[in-house]
Amino acid sequence: MGKLIALLSCIPLLFNLTACEKKPTETITLSSCVITSQGIGEIVLGDTKNSILKKIPTAKFENSVDGDGVDWVVITYDDKVIFSVEDRFNYLEVQDAVCKTSAGAYVGMTISQLKKFYGEVISVGTNDANSFEEVIFEKSPNNIFFKGYALGYFDDVKKERTTRDFNPDGIIEVITVTK
């Protein structure tokens, strides 16, 4: 009787055969691209094009200019895309979730999610150089910065550059490593 009920429960799903199949379990893999205080993936702060090519012969370099007129060097290798504003890579940036910190933080997470790794928000700051806002946590890793738009609530009348009022649903769009 139990087999008959199980079989009958699949009849309405004849065209969706996977509904009666055993679904595979999801496996979680660790990122092969780790963001540390020293760099992103295999690229470390202070690298040059030549030193990167010695470590990663398949690396490709492109020059690009963003909407604010900033010159970028875009480095691609494997499934990774890393940005730098200089040929002497003292500022590195990642804009997708391929790379993660050792704690597991990646681009696309909210401030609330990052608080689980790094504790309470100390401040959210902004500057005139670009429109990104940067969030600082009580346990923020050295040299690693989490940036995005609409991360904090600023008092425009006072022209605040920093605030403790943060948007818990604010999404991190960029993670940078710099000294």
ZIRA-V43175 format. One record per run of one state. SS is the DSSP state (H for helix, E for strand, L for the rest). FROM is the first residue (numbers start at 0). LEN is the number of residues. If there is no record, write none. Layout:
ss->SS from->FROM len->LEN
ss->SS from->FROM len->LEN
//
This chain:
ss->L from->0 len->1
ss->H from->1 len->10
ss->L from->11 len->5
ss->H from->16 len->4
ss->L from->20 len->13
ss->E from->33 len->3
ss->L from->36 len->2
ss->E from->38 len->2
ss->L from->40 len->2
ss->E from->42 len->2
ss->L from->44 len->2
ss->E from->46 len->1
ss->L from->47 len->1
ss->H from->48 len->7
ss->L from->55 len->4
ss->E from->59 len->6
ss->L from->65 len->5
ss->E from->70 len->7
ss->L from->77 len->2
ss->E from->79 len->5
ss->L from->84 len->4
ss->E from->88 len->1
ss->L from->89 len->1
ss->E from->90 len->4
ss->L from->94 len->5
ss->E from->99 len->2
ss->L from->101 len->8
ss->E from->109 len->1
ss->H from->110 len->8
ss->L from->118 len->2
ss->E from->120 len->6
ss->L from->126 len->6
ss->E from->132 len->5
ss->L from->137 len->6
ss->E from->143 len->5
ss->L from->148 len->3
ss->E from->151 len->1
ss->L from->152 len->9
ss->E from->161 len->2
ss->L from->163 len->2
ss->E from->165 len->1
ss->L from->166 len->4
ss->E from->170 len->1
ss->L from->171 len->2
ss->E from->173 len->5
ss->L from->178 len->1
//
